[in-house]
Amino acid sequence: MTEVEWSRLKAHELRALADDNPVVIIPIASIEQHGPHLPVMTDTRIGHEVAVRAARKAYADRPTLVTPVVWHGLSEHHMPFGGTLILSHETFRMVLRDLVTSLMRHGFRDILLSNSHGGNIMAMQQICDELAPELPVTLAATTYAYEAAAEIATHLEDQETLQHACEGETSVMMHLEPDLVDTSDLANIGAGREMGFLSAGKASYRWRPFVHQTGTGVSGTPTRATAEKGEAILQASADAIAAMITDPDTWAAPDDRRGAQTGGVPFRPDTVS
């Protein structure tokens, strides 16, 4: 089996691989509370697994590597439950900036930020907006729970989407780390409010701690979780990310549909990155 994990390769092997123009996945996750039944590594473990599986599926069509997981994320909303380790928004952005810059300096040009924690999404997208005009790389950002949402939904019985320490995440951890899942009282773990607890007005946002959502640290219902569902969710997620990686449009240079000028005034050539 072709090795896809950056940390398991030697420096000269990585130098050689840079010449093949591979995609490099940076998995982004968290260490945070996941209710009374799942370990705090849940997002990190799942995010790593999805990234590695996706890289292996994509490799024949587009060589793909996976860096170690950025396990520290934006989880301030989970702090009241304990067990959660966080970065500030500023540090989070700087960590990703430095990692992307490191890859760029080694000759890698197509980089995928592959996220497995909801709290990282907005900042991850902002980082792409900041770096894409500055650096000679193509950055894409994805969250497996959304990229594979339609396929994941077919494997869920008590909810329509992945939530937090829910039927889906519990199922995946039952498959990956069964010894770390406490199944003794799954039936009595509350579902919490609907995930719109961060909403205000008709289409606006407000911040709230996760204790506003749930008293147990869980959103969704893990009662029907099974290891078999977990494997199916992993496969669906990896398939979706691999399809994104192998789609040439993901990495295509942006079009410039301007003409030479408008109103008789030419465009400056340096206004498109």
VOBA-1610 file (N, C-alpha, C; in pm, whole numbers, padded with zeros to 5 digits, always signed):
BEGIN
Met+00084-00119+00000Met+00000+00000+00000Met+00088+00125+00000Thr+00056+00220-00087Thr+00132+00343-00096Thr+00118+00423+00033Glu+00228+00473+00084Glu+00224+00552+00206Glu+00175+00693+00176Val+00074+00739+00250Val+00020+00873+00228Val+00043+00965+00348Glu+00090+00912+00459Glu+00105+00994+00579Glu+00241+01062+00581Trp+00239+01194+00581Trp+00359+01276+00579Trp+00458+01232+00687Ser+00409+01208+00808Ser+00496+01181+00923Ser+00566+01046+00913Arg+00521+00959+00826Arg+00581+00826+00812Arg+00682+00820+00697Leu+00692+00928+00623Leu+00786+00934+00511Leu+00916+01001+00553Lys+01020+00978+00476Lys+01150+01040+00502Lys+01161+01170+00423Ala+01249+01258+00469Ala+01259+01391+00408Ala+01288+01383+00258His+01379+01294+00217His+01412+01288+00074His+01295+01232-00006Glu+01214+01146+00054Glu+01096+01095-00015Glu+00995+01207-00037Leu+00980+01293+00061Leu+00888+01406+00048Leu+00939+01506-00055Arg+01071+01527-00060Arg+01126+01616-00162Arg+01095+01563-00301Ala+01109+01432-00318Ala+01081+01372-00449Ala+00932+01382-00483Leu+00847+01362-00384Leu+00703+01367-00409Leu+00657+01506-00449Ala+00724+01609-00400Ala+00686+01745-00437Ala+00689+01765-00588Asp+00778+01693-00657Asp+00789+01706-00802Asp+00670+01644-00875Asp+00592+01560-00805Asp+00473+01497-00866Asp+00348+01582-00849Asn+00362+01701-00790Asn+00249+01793-00770Asn+00133+01726-00698Pro+00158+01670-00580Pro+00048+01606-00507Pro-00039+01710-00437Val-00157+01668-00400Val-00239+01743-00306Val-00189+01710-00166Val-00182+01809-00080Val-00148+01784+00060Val-00268+01820+00145Ile-00315+01725+00223Ile-00426+01749+00316Ile-00368+01787+00452Ile-00416+01898+00506Ile-00390+01931+00646Ile-00519+01905+00722Pro-00527+01797+00800Pro-00649+01774+00878Pro-00654+01872+00996Ile-00770+01931+01018Ile-00790+02027+01126Ile-00902+01975+01215Ala-00877+01972+01346Ala-00973+01908+01434Ala-00983+01982+01567Ser-00993+01907+01677Ser-01004+01966+01810Ser-00978+01858+01914Ile-00948+01904+02034Ile-00953+01820+02154Ile-01058+01885+02243Glu-01173+01822+02253Glu-01285+01884+02325Glu-01379+01778+02379Gln-01457+01820+02476Gln-01553+01728+02537Gln-01649+01672+02433His-01680+01546+02447His-01779+01479+02362His-01875+01397+02446Gly-01932+01464+02546Gly-02030+01396+02630Gly-01966+01297+02725Pro-02049+01224+02797Pro-01998+01129+02895Pro-01953+00995+02837His-01970+00977+02706His-01947+00845+02648His-01833+00841+02545Leu-01785+00956+02498Leu-01681+00958+02395Leu-01558+01032+02445Pro-01439+00994+02399Pro-01315+01061+02441Pro-01302+01198+02376Val-01220+01283+02437Val-01201+01418+02385Val-01127+01419+02252Met-01068+01308+02213Met-00997+01298+02085Met-01090+01269+01967Thr-01220+01265+01989Thr-01312+01216+01886Thr-01295+01287+01752Asp-01300+01420+01749Asp-01287+01490+01621Asp-01151+01468+01557Thr-01047+01462+01640Thr-00912+01440+01588Thr-00898+01301+01527Arg-00950+01202+01596Arg-00940+01064+01546Arg-01020+01047+01417Ile-01140+01100+01414Ile-01224+01086+01295Ile-01164+01165+01178Gly-01120+01288+01204Gly-01064+01370+01097Gly-00941+01308+01034His-00855+01249+01116His-00736+01181+01063His-00777+01063+00977Glu-00871+00984+01025Glu-00913+00864+00951Glu-00974+00901+00816Val-01061+01000+00815Val-01124+01042+00690Val-01017+01091+00591Ala-00923+01170+00639Ala-00819+01224+00550Ala-00733+01114+00491Val-00690+01019+00573Val-00605+00911+00525Val-00680+00823+00425Arg-00803+00790+00458Arg-00881+00708+00364Arg-00903+00781+00232Ala-00934+00909+00239Ala-00956+00986+00117Ala-00828+00992+00033Ala-00714+01012+00099Ala-00586+01017+00026Ala-00559+00886-00045Arg-00584+00775+00021Arg-00561+00645-00041Arg-00655+00621-00158Lys-00780+00666-00146Lys-00874+00649-00256Lys-00835+00736-00376Ala-00784+00855-00348Ala-00753+00949-00455Ala-00620+00922-00523Tyr-00530+00853-00457Tyr-00388+00853-00494Tyr-00361+00808-00638Ala-00434+00708-00685Ala-00408+00659-00821Ala-00435+00766-00926Asp-00533+00853-00900Asp-00566+00960-00994Asp-00492+01089-00965Arg-00465+01113-00839Arg-00393+01235-00799Arg-00317+01204-00671Pro-00184+01195-00674Pro-00108+01169-00552Pro-00150+01265-00441Thr-00166+01210-00321Thr-00218+01287-00209Thr-00145+01248-00082Leu-00106+01348-00003Leu-00039+01326+00125Leu-00122+01386+00237Val-00101+01336+00358Val-00175+01382+00476Val-00075+01420+00584Thr-00077+01547+00623Thr+00010+01590+00733Thr-00047+01541+00867Pro+00031+01552+00974Pro-00027+01527+01106Pro-00144+01621+01133Val-00235+01577+01219Val-00355+01654+01248Val-00322+01778+01331Val-00381+01890+01293Val-00381+02007+01380Val-00492+01983+01482Trp-00455+01931+01598Trp-00555+01883+01694Trp-00611+01993+01782His-00548+02111+01785His-00597+02220+01869His-00679+02315+01783Gly-00806+02331+01818Gly-00895+02411+01736Gly-00966+02518+01817Leu-01077+02565+01761Leu-01156+02673+01820Leu-01278+02612+01889Ser-01267+02594+02019Ser-01371+02523+02095Ser-01408+02594+02224Glu-01400+02726+02224Glu-01434+02802+02344Glu-01572+02764+02397His-01666+02737+02307His-01804+02706+02347His-01815+02576+02426His-01712+02490+02419His-01714+02363+02494His-01641+02372+02628Met-01574+02480+02655Met-01492+02491+02776Met-01569+02465+02906Pro-01695+02507+02921Pro-01763+02485+03049Pro-01775+02338+03091Phe-01765+02245+02996Phe-01777+02103+03029Phe-01645+02041+03073Gly-01534+02113+03058Gly-01404+02058+03094Gly-01344+01973+02982Gly-01215+01940+02997Gly-01149+01849+02904Gly-01110+01908+02770Thr-01140+02035+02747Thr-01123+02096+02616Thr-00998+02183+02613Leu-00919+02170+02506Leu-00798+02250+02487Leu-00817+02337+02363Ile-00789+02466+02378Ile-00824+02558+02270Ile-00707+02647+02230Leu-00719+02703+02110Leu-00635+02811+02064Leu-00721+02937+02051Ser-00658+03053+02058Ser-00727+03176+02022Ser-00743+03179+01870His-00834+03262+01823His-00851+03276+01678His-00721+03322+01613Glu-00653+03415+01675Glu-00528+03466+01618Glu-00423+03356+01607Thr-00407+03276+01714Thr-00307+03169+01710Thr-00345+03063+01607Phe-00474+03029+01603Phe-00523+02929+01507Phe-00486+02972+01365Arg-00513+03098+01332Arg-00482+03146+01197Arg-00333+03143+01170Met-00254+03179+01270Met-00109+03181+01249Met-00052+03041+01234Val-00105+02945+01310Val-00060+02807+01295Val-00084+02759+01152Leu-00205+02781+01101Leu-00235+02734+00966Leu-00156+02812+00862Arg-00139+02940+00882Arg-00056+03018+00790Arg+00086+02961+00782Asp+00144+02932+00898Asp+00282+02881+00899Asp+00291+02742+00837Leu+00192+02658+00860Leu+00194+02525+00799Leu+00181+02533+00647Val+00089+02615+00600Val+00074+02633+00455Val+00202+02689+00395Thr+00263+02786+00462Thr+00387+02844+00412Thr+00499+02740+00409Ser+00506+02654+00509Ser+00607+02548+00509Ser+00590+02458+00388Leu+00466+02417+00361Leu+00441+02331+00245Leu+00480+02403+00116Met+00446+02529+00107Met+00480+02607-00012Met+00630+02612-00033Arg+00705+02634+00074Arg+00851+02644+00063Arg+00913+02512+00018His+00845+02400+00043His+00894+02270+00000His+00847+02233-00141Gly+00771+02323-00205Gly+00733+02301-00343Gly+00594+02246-00364Phe+00514+02235-00258Phe+00377+02187-00272Phe+00285+02304-00300Arg+00191+02285-00393Arg+00112+02397-00441Arg-00039+02379-00425Asp-00088+02259-00408Asp-00232+02235-00392Asp-00257+02180-00252Ile-00325+02256-00169Ile-00338+02224-00027Ile-00485+02225+00012Leu-00527+02119+00080Leu-00665+02104+00125Leu-00670+02108+00277Leu-00740+02205+00332Leu-00768+02209+00475Leu-00893+02124+00498Ser-00876+02009+00563Ser-00985+01914+00580Ser-01027+01913+00726Asn-01143+01967+00754Asn-01186+01996+00890Asn-01285+01892+00943Ser-01277+01867+01074Ser-01369+01773+01138Ser-01432+01831+01265His-01431+01963+01279His-01491+02028+01396His-01564+02154+01352Gly-01692+02162+01387Gly-01776+02271+01339Gly-01725+02409+01377Gly-01666+02422+01495Gly-01619+02551+01541Gly-01505+02609+01459Asn-01442+02528+01376Asn-01329+02575+01294Asn-01371+02632+01159Ile-01496+02612+01120Ile-01533+02633+00980Ile-01514+02778+00936Met-01571+02871+01008Met-01563+03011+00964Met-01419+03061+00960Ala-01342+03029+01062Ala-01202+03073+01064Ala-01121+03009+00953Met-01148+02882+00924Met-01077+02813+00818Met-01103+02880+00683Gln-01228+02917+00659Gln-01260+02986+00535Gln-01194+03124+00528Gln-01189+03193+00641Gln-01123+03323+00644Gln-00974+03309+00613Ile-00913+03203+00663Ile-00771+03180+00636Ile-00747+03162+00486Cys-00835+03088+00421Cys-00823+03072+00276Cys-00834+03208+00207Asp-00928+03291+00252Asp-00944+03423+00192Asp-00820+03509+00212Glu-00755+03496+00328Glu-00637+03575+00357Glu-00516+03530+00276Leu-00496+03399+00269Leu-00372+03347+00212Leu-00376+03334+00060Ala-00491+03303+00004Ala-00497+03276-00140Ala-00445+03393-00224Pro-00476+03518-00191Pro-00421+03627-00273Pro-00273+03653-00251Glu-00218+03602-00140Glu-00080+03632-00104Glu+00020+03528-00152Leu-00020+03401-00153Leu+00075+03292-00173Leu+00050+03222-00306Pro+00156+03170-00369Pro+00140+03099-00496Pro+00095+02954-00475Val-00017+02938-00404Val-00073+02806-00380Val-00222+02812-00407Thr-00282+02696-00430Thr-00427+02685-00437Thr-00475+02622-00308Leu-00558+02694-00236Leu-00612+02647-00109Leu-00759+02613-00125Ala-00796+02497-00073Ala-00937+02460-00065Ala-00966+02419+00079Ala-01089+02438+00121Ala-01129+02405+00257Ala-01256+02320+00253Thr-01259+02215+00334Thr-01376+02128+00336Thr-01400+02078+00477Thr-01522+02042+00504Thr-01561+01976+00629Thr-01637+01850+00590Tyr-01587+01733+00629Tyr-01641+01608+00576Tyr-01790+01594+00604Ala-01835+01643+00719Ala-01976+01628+00756Ala-02069+01700+00658Tyr-02018+01805+00592Tyr-02097+01878+00494Tyr-02072+01827+00352Glu-01947+01798+00320Glu-01916+01749+00185Glu-01986+01616+00157Ala-02004+01535+00259Ala-02067+01403+00242Ala-02204+01398+00309Ala-02266+01513+00331Ala-02389+01518+00411Ala-02500+01428+00357Ala-02522+01433+00226Ala-02632+01355+00169Ala-02609+01205+00188Glu-02485+01162+00166Glu-02454+01019+00181Glu-02458+00977+00328Ile-02406+01061+00417Ile-02408+01028+00560Ile-02551+01014+00609Ala-02640+01100+00562Ala-02779+01099+00607Ala-02846+00965+00583Thr-02806+00894+00480Thr-02870+00765+00449Thr-02838+00659+00554His-02738+00683+00637His-02699+00585+00738His-02747+00622+00878Leu-02819+00733+00891Leu-02866+00780+01022Leu-03015+00752+01037Glu-03054+00711+01156Glu-03194+00679+01183Glu-03264+00787+01265Asp-03196+00846+01361Asp-03260+00938+01455Asp-03229+01085+01430Gln-03152+01115+01328Gln-03118+01254+01297Gln-03085+01262+01150Glu-03093+01382+01094Glu-03071+01400+00951Glu-02927+01433+00916Thr-02853+01489+01013Thr-02715+01529+00988Thr-02629+01490+01107Leu-02496+01491+01087Leu-02406+01475+01200Leu-02419+01594+01293Gln-02417+01566+01424Gln-02422+01673+01522Gln-02299+01662+01613His-02317+01638+01742His-02202+01636+01831His-02217+01522+01930Ala-02123+01426+01925Ala-02128+01307+02011Ala-02259+01232+01990Cys-02304+01233+01868Cys-02438+01189+01831Cys-02438+01045+01779Glu-02546+01008+01715Glu-02556+00876+01653Glu-02441+00852+01555Gly-02410+00954+01475Gly-02305+00937+01374Gly-02166+00931+01432Glu-02126+01031+01512Glu-01991+01032+01568Glu-01971+00914+01662Thr-02073+00879+01737Thr-02061+00762+01826Thr-02041+00635+01745Ser-02113+00622+01635Ser-02096+00505+01549Ser-01954+00495+01494Val-01901+00609+01448Val-01765+00607+01392Val-01664+00567+01499Met-01677+00622+01619Met-01583+00587+01726Met-01602+00442+01772Met-01722+00389+01765Met-01743+00246+01794Met-01663+00160+01698His-01653+00207+01573His-01576+00132+01474His-01426+00151+01493Leu-01384+00275+01520Leu-01240+00305+01525Leu-01178+00274+01661Glu-01246+00309+01768Glu-01189+00299+01902Glu-01293+00242+01999Pro-01338+00120+01978Pro-01448+00067+02060Pro-01417+00064+02209Asp-01291+00048+02246Asp-01256+00042+02387Asp-01270+00177+02457Leu-01279+00283+02379Leu-01290+00417+02437Leu-01433+00469+02442Val-01528+00390+02396Val-01669+00431+02395Val-01741+00366+02512Asp-01801+00447+02597Asp-01879+00398+02710Asp-02024+00382+02665Thr-02066+00258+02646Thr-02201+00231+02596Thr-02299+00197+02708Ser-02260+00217+02831Ser-02340+00169+02944Ser-02470+00243+02963Asp-02480+00368+02913Asp-02601+00446+02941Asp-02640+00533+02822Leu-02618+00483+02701Leu-02646+00564+02583Leu-02793+00606+02574Ala-02883+00521+02620Ala-03026+00550+02607Ala-03070+00669+02689Asn-02993+00706+02788Asn-03033+00815+02877Asn-02956+00944+02856Ile-02879+00951+02746Ile-02808+01075+02714Ile-02902+01164+02633Gly-02930+01283+02685Gly-03029+01371+02622Gly-02985+01422+02486Ala-03084+01461+02408Ala-03058+01506+02272Ala-03019+01652+02264Gly-03057+01734+02361Gly-03028+01877+02354Gly-03122+01948+02257Arg-03102+02078+02243Arg-03184+02157+02151Arg-03145+02130+02007Glu-03225+02184+01917Glu-03188+02177+01776Glu-03059+02257+01754Met-02986+02226+01648Met-02855+02288+01626Met-02865+02436+01590Gly-02984+02491+01574Gly-02998+02632+01548Gly-02978+02720+01669Phe-02920+02668+01775Phe-02902+02746+01896Phe-02808+02865+01876Leu-02733+02867+01768Leu-02645+02980+01738Leu-02713+03084+01649Ser-02840+03065+01621Ser-02911+03155+01531Ser-02976+03270+01606Ala-02991+03381+01536Ala-03067+03496+01586Ala-03146+03552+01469Gly-03264+03603+01498Gly-03347+03657+01391Gly-03384+03551+01289Lys-03398+03594+01164Lys-03435+03500+01058Lys-03313+03436+00993Ala-03202+03507+00986Ala-03085+03451+00918Ala-02957+03514+00973Ser-02950+03527+01105Ser-02837+03594+01168Ser-02771+03503+01270Tyr-02658+03548+01319Tyr-02573+03464+01405Tyr-02552+03531+01540Arg-02545+03451+01644Arg-02503+03497+01776Arg-02421+03386+01838Trp-02324+03420+01919Trp-02244+03320+01988Trp-02313+03277+02116Arg-02307+03147+02146Arg-02356+03093+02272Arg-02265+02979+02315Pro-02242+02960+02444Pro-02168+02842+02489Pro-02253+02717+02468Phe-02187+02603+02463Phe-02259+02479+02434Phe-02353+02439+02547Val-02333+02492+02667Val-02427+02463+02776Val-02565+02521+02746His-02574+02617+02656His-02703+02669+02612His-02776+02566+02526Gln-02699+02478+02464Gln-02754+02376+02375Gln-02794+02249+02450Thr-02712+02209+02549Thr-02729+02078+02610Thr-02669+02074+02749Gly-02729+01996+02836Gly-02674+01978+02969Gly-02576+01863+02981Thr-02566+01782+02876Thr-02479+01664+02880Thr-02356+01677+02792Gly-02348+01783+02711Gly-02240+01796+02614Gly-02266+01722+02485Val-02390+01675+02467Val-02426+01595+02350Val-02536+01666+02273Ser-02525+01668+02143Ser-02632+01713+02055Ser-02662+01602+01957Gly-02784+01556+01955Gly-02818+01435+01881Gly-02839+01320+01977Thr-02870+01204+01924Thr-02901+01089+02009Thr-02814+00970+01971Pro-02724+00928+02059Pro-02634+00817+02027Pro-02695+00678+02047Thr-02822+00670+02083Thr-02882+00541+02121Thr-02867+00435+02013Arg-02889+00470+01888Arg-02888+00372+01779Arg-02751+00360+01712Ala-02649+00410+01774Ala-02516+00403+01715Ala-02467+00259+01706Thr-02401+00226+01595Thr-02341+00094+01577Thr-02208+00109+01503Ala-02120+00013+01524Ala-01992+00015+01455Ala-02011+00001+01304Glu-02112-00072+01262Glu-02138-00090+01119Glu-02175+00043+01054Lys-02258+00121+01122Lys-02290+00255+01071Lys-02163+00339+01063Gly-02078+00325+01163Gly-01956+00403+01165Gly-01869+00378+01045Glu-01852+00252+01008Glu-01772+00220+00890Glu-01835+00277+00765Ala-01967+00269+00755Ala-02036+00322+00637Ala-02019+00474+00628Ile-02025+00542+00740Ile-02008+00687+00742Ile-01866+00725+00701Leu-01769+00651+00750Leu-01631+00676+00711Leu-01610+00658+00562Gln-01666+00552+00508Gln-01650+00527+00364Gln-01714+00638+00282Ala-01835+00680+00322Ala-01904+00786+00250Ala-01825+00916+00257Ser-01769+00944+00373Ser-01693+01068+00392Ser-01566+01067+00309Ala-01493+00957+00313Ala-01370+00946+00236Ala-01397+00953+00086Asp-01505+00890+00042Asp-01541+00896-00100Asp-01566+01041-00144Ala-01636+01115-00061Ala-01670+01254-00097Ala-01545+01341-00103Ile-01455+01326-00007Ile-01333+01406-00007Ile-01242+01365-00122Ala-01233+01234-00149Ala-01151+01188-00262Ala-01204+01241-00395Ala-01336+01245-00409Ala-01394+01299-00533Ala-01359+01446-00550Met-01358+01519-00440Met-01320+01660-00446Met-01174+01675-00486Ile-01087+01591-00431Ile-00944+01598-00459Ile-00916+01568-00606Thr-00984+01470-00661Thr-00954+01426-00798Thr-01028+01507-00904Asp-01114+01599-00863Asp-01184+01684-00958Asp-01090+01795-01002Pro-01052+01802-01129Pro-00958+01906-01174Pro-01007+02048-01144Asp-01138+02068-01141Asp-01190+02202-01115Asp-01153+02252-00975Thr-01131+02159-00881Thr-01095+02200-00746Thr-00966+02280-00746Trp-00873+02244-00833Trp-00738+02303-00832Trp-00711+02392-00952Ala-00812+02414-01036Ala-00792+02496-01155Ala-00768+02641-01116Ala-00686+02710-01193Ala-00662+02852-01171Ala-00790+02930-01196Pro-00810+03040-01124Pro-00932+03118-01146Pro-00934+03181-01284Asp-01054+03192-01340Asp-01070+03261-01467Asp-01056+03412-01446Asp-01014+03481-01549Asp-01014+03627-01551Asp-01093+03670-01675Arg-01218+03706-01655Arg-01307+03734-01767Arg-01310+03883-01805Arg-01221+03960-01748Arg-01211+04099-01788Arg-01152+04110-01928Gly-01188+04212-01996Gly-01117+04244-02119Gly-00994+04326-02084Ala-00939+04394-02183Ala-00821+04476-02158Ala-00854+04602-02081Gln-00980+04652-02096Gln-01016+04778-02031Gln-01167+04791-02026Thr-01214+04884-01945Thr-01353+04929-01950Thr-01353+05081-01939Gly-01447+05145-02010Gly-01455+05290-02008Gly-01331+05357-02060Gly-01256+05285-02142Gly-01135+05343-02198Gly-01016+05339-02106Val-01032+05279-01985Val-00923+05275-01889Val-00877+05130-01873Pro-00749+05102-01900Pro-00702+04962-01888Pro-00695+04918-01743Phe-00706+04786-01725Phe-00691+04727-01592Phe-00543+04714-01557Arg-00513+04728-01432Arg-00377+04703-01385Arg-00354+04552-01385Pro-00244+04505-01439Pro-00220+04359-01447Pro-00198+04294-01312Asp-00164+04371-01210Asp-00132+04310-01081Asp-00251+04307-00985Thr-00372+04327-01037Thr-00488+04327-00950Thr-00554+04190-00938Val-00505+04091-01011Val-00554+03955-00999Val-00441+03868-00946Ser-00467+03795-00838Ser-00364+03711-00779Ser-00358+03578-00850
//
